[in-house]
Amino acid sequence: MMEYRKLPHGEEQISVLGLGTSSIGMAEDKEIEAVMTMALENGINYFDMASADATPFPAFGRALSGQRKNVYFQIHFGADYQSGKYGWTTNLDTIKRSVDWQLSALKTDYIDFGFLHCIDEASDLQHVIKDGILDYILQLKKEGVVRHIGLSSHTPDVVHMALDTGLLDMLMFSINPAYDYQRKGEFAIGSVGERQDLYRRCEAAGVGISVMKAFSGGQLLNAKTSPFGHALTEYQCIQYALDKPGVLTVLPGVRSCADLKRILGFINATPEEKDYSVLGTFAPQEAKGVCVYCNHCQPCPAGLDIGLINKYYDLALAGDKLAKNHYANLERQAHDCIGCGHCDSRCPFHVGQMERMRLIRNYFGD
């Protein structure tokens, strides 16, 4: 059965597996429609429409007939498809025409998530504010055409600037082990700590994250191209992303029904198939001693959910006012730790969990 996570700033229940459309335009129209139908039949309800070309839009519109209420679309204000190919723009008039085209092609009159598109530099954010693009989205939200406001970016510092506005309900961000654990700037923007702090801030602020590039463009799936020299599986990468604070859905790109069927296998995969603890053997030094909530330490002999206890502690430190209440409602808390050392011996990231439990107990006043 598909799992769903609630949007913090809304009532929407979003499928943990969504669908990216970056490469599906290579398929024939019938195949694209079949992919959309298969996705809906298997409980996928979240679709990102940042495609490489215009092909998926009318095909999705046809497949969507009678199903609109069961679907959430991310529509990007700044992705232009009027030429038939993708183009990036911050021109307001071009954006207005492109959004109208996308709505018409999808046969809908509203947008679930209106995204400021690919805002990777501070100057990009300044442009969309100064040139009226953000005001345009806000006006559409006031009119009920846009339901929620989002942002897609690869740059933690820029995301923090956008979060400061208090306007975001959703963030589209690239999350995968290569981006999170390589030296700063080598594969992605932001250090291990900066990226982890961003995920925690999103959860603390109630901003959901939809994940792009979960496989690092396929690099992580092949030992020859993986920066670790070790191949991970799609299921390991998906679970890795879903375990990050704030994440609601992962958006793998598919090219066919065969691709989608393979991705859907994640839902019924075993914990062993999803286990990414092997990362601990090649994570960089700065990632050592940092709990990533992978729960490889389970089962705890005392019945503690060690990953969740750590997550609520980290979120409380990040300013999440609800984290303390969530922690208080746990059936077993840090003071229930019996100091057996099982977790310390099992942790692939070499976290001293017994000492962490002492710190957490003191912090929450158990």
N, C-alpha and C positions, 0 to 999 in steps of 0.2 A: 504494500500500500504506500502511496505517495505520502510524504510528510509535508506539513505546512507550518509556516511561521508567520505570526501576526505582525503586520506593520505597526510599529510603536505609535506613529502619529496617524492612526486610522484603524479601520476595522477589517481591512483586507487580509485575507489568509493567503500567503504566497507560497507556491510550491518550491521546495528546496532545490529541485532541478528546474531550471528555466531553459530557454532556448536562445542562443545567439544566432544571428543571421549573416555574419560576416562572409561566409563562404557558400551559403546555400544557393546563391544566385547562379552558380555553375550548373545546377541541375535543371532539368526540363520543368515546365510549368506543372505538369501532372505529378511529377515527383515531389515538387515543393508543396502542392496541395495535399498529397498523401502524407508528407512529413507533418504538416500542421494537424491533419486529422488524427494521425497516430499519437501525436503529443497530447492533444485534447482527450483522447480516449484513455490515455494512461495518467491523467491527472495533472499534466503540466499546464499551468495557467499564466505564466509570466514570459513575455517575449520582448527581447531587445531588438529594435529596428534600425540599429546602426549597421546597415548592410554595405557591402562593397559596390552594389549597383541597385538599380530600381526594380529589378525583376521580382523579388519576393513580395512587394507590396500588393499588386493586383492579385497575385496567386493566393496570398493570405486572405485578402478581402473576399475572394470567392469561397475559400474553404471555411470562412468564418460565419457564413450565412446561418442565422438563428442562434449563434453561439456567443455573441458579443458580451453578454453579461458574465460569461465564464472566463473571460480573458482580460489580462492586464498588459497594456502596451507601454514600453518606454519609447517615447518619440523625442528625437534630438533636434533642438533648436540650434541650428548651425551645420547640420548635415543636409546638403542640397542634392536632390536627385532629379531635377527637372531636365537635365541633359541625358538622363538614362544611366549615368555613372555617378559615383559618389564625389562630392566636392565639399570642402570645409569653408565656411563663410561666417563673418560677423556682420555682414550687411543686413540691416533690419528688413528692408523691402524684399530682398532675396529670401530671407528666412520666412517671412510671412507667406510668400508664394509657395515655398517648399512645404511648409506645414500644411497649407491648404491642399496641396497636391497629395501629400501623404494621407491626410484624412479622407480625401476622395477615393484614393486607390484602395484604402483599407475598408471603405464603405462604413465609416463611422463618423459621428459628429462630436466625439469627445476624446480626450487624451487622459489616460490614467496617470501617467508620470511624464511631465514635461521637463526635459533635461537641457540644461545649459551644456553644450556639446564640446568635449575635448578641451577643457580649460586647463592648460598645463603650465601657463606662465601668469605671473601677477598682472602683466599688461593685458592678457586675454580677459581676465576677470574685470579689469578696469574698463575695457572696451564694452563688454556686455552690459555693464552698469551705466556707463556714460552715454552709450549709443542707443539706449532705450530697449534693449533686448530683454533684460530682466523685467522692466516695467511692462513690456508686452505680455510676458508670461503671467505676471501678477494680474494684469487686466483680464486675461483669459481665465485665470483661476476665479476671479471675482464673478465672471459671467458663467462659471460652471463648465467651461470647455476643458480646462485643465483641472484635474483633481488634486494632484500633488506635484511639488517642485523638486527636481533633482539636479545633480551635477555629475558629469563624467570627467575624470581627471586621472593623471598618473603621478601627481606631485603633492606630497603631503603638506608642504607649506601653503600651497594655493588652496587646498581643501580646508585647511584651518581658517584661512581668510574667509572662505565662503561660509563655513560653519559659524563664524562670528556674527553673520547677519541674522542668524536664527530662522532663516527661511527654508532650509532644506528638510525634506522628509526622507530623501533617498540619495545615496551616493553609489555611482558605478566606479569601481576601483579594481586595479589589477592585483590579484593576490595569488601567489604561488611560492613554493620554497626557494626557487632560484632568485626571485625578486626580493624575498624577505631575508635570505641568509647569505647572499654574496656581498662582497665588499662594496661599500657605498659608491653608487654611480656605475658599477660594473655592468649590471643588467637592468637595474631600475633605480628610481630616484628615492633617496631616503635610506638611512641606516636601519639595522634591525630594530633598535629602540624607537626610532622615529616612526617607523611603520606600525609597530605594535601599539605605541601611544595613540596613533590615529584611530586604530580599530577600537580601542577602549573609549576614546572620546566620543566616537560615533554611537556606541552603545549607551554611554552615559547620557548623551543628548537625545537619545531616541531616534537617531537617524539610521535607517536600515542600509545595508550594503548589498548591492548586487555585484557579483564577481565576474570580471572579464579576465581573459588570459590565464585561466586556471592551469593550463598545461604549458605555459610559457611559449605559446605558438607551436606546440608540439615538441619543443626541444627536450623537455623533461621525460618524454616517452621513449627516448632512444639513448642508449648509453654513449653512442658516438657524439651526440650533440648536447647531452646533458652537461651542465657546468660542473656537476658532481662526478662525472664519469660513471654514473650509475643510473639506470633507467627506473623511473617510477611508473606506476600504472595510472590510468585515468581515475580509477576508484580511489587510489591513495591521494591523488591531487584534489579530487572533489571533497573528500572527507577532511583533508587538511584545511581547505578554505572554509568549509562549514563549521569548523571548530573555532574559527576566529571570532572574537567579540563583534557584535553588530551585524554579522552576515546573515542574510535571510535566504538568498538564493545564489546558485552558481549557474552561469550561462555558457555551457559548452557550445561551440559552433559545430554544426553538422552539415554534411553535404548530401545525405540520402537517408532513406528509411533504415538502411542497414546500420549507418552510423548511430542513428537515434536509438535503435533497438539495443545496440551495445551499451550506450550510455544509460538507458533505462535499467539495465542489469544491475546498476548500482543500488537500486531500491531493495533488492532481495539478496545482495551480496553479503557474505559473512563478515563478521568483525575482523577476521584475519585478512580477508581480501582488502579491507579498507585501512588496515593498520599501517601507518606511515612512520612508525617509530625508528625505522632504519635511518631516517634523517639525522638522528642523534649521532650516527657514526661519521657523518661528514659535514655537520653544521660548523660554522666558524667559531672561533674562540669567544667572540662577544655574545654568541647565542647560548653558550654553556651556562647552566645554572638558572635559566629562564624557563618557567613553566609555560608550556604552550597548550595545556589543557588536553593533551592527547589521551589521557587516561590509560596509558600503557602500564601504569602502576597497579591497575585493577586486577583482580578484586582485592580490596583492602580487607584484611582480617577483622578489622573493627567496624566495617561497613560504611566507611566514609566515602563520599563522592569527592575525591581529592581534587580533581580538575575543576569542579564547580566551586568548591571552597576557595581555591586559588583565584578563580575568575571573579568571584564576588569581592574578594579582598583587593585585587588589582583595580576593579571598577570603583570601589569605594575610595581608593587612593587617587583615582582619576577624577573624582568629584561626582560620581553617580549617587544621587541622594537616595535612590531606591535600593541600592546594593545591600545596604545594612539590613533592610527589612527582608530582602530575599534570603540573605544569610541566616537571619533569625528564624526563618521558616523551614530551614533544612532539618530533616529528621535527626541527623547526626552532624555535630559541629567539631571545630578544631580541638575542643577540650576532650572529645571522646577518643583522640589519638592515644594508642597504648604504647607508642614508641618502640614497635617491634622491628622497625628498619626495613620491612618488606618493600615499601615504596622507594626508599633510597637505593636499594639494590636493583630495582627494576627500571628506574628512570633513565631513558636514553639520553636525556639532556643534562644529566648529572646534577639535578636539583636536590638540595638537601631538604627534603620534604618534612622530616621530623622537626628541624629547626624552623621551617616555614610555619608549621602548625603552631609552634610556640609563639611566633610573632603574630600570627593571625588571631590566636586566642587572646593575646594581650591587647591587640588593636580593637577587637570587638568586645572586650571585657567579659569573655566567657566565665 
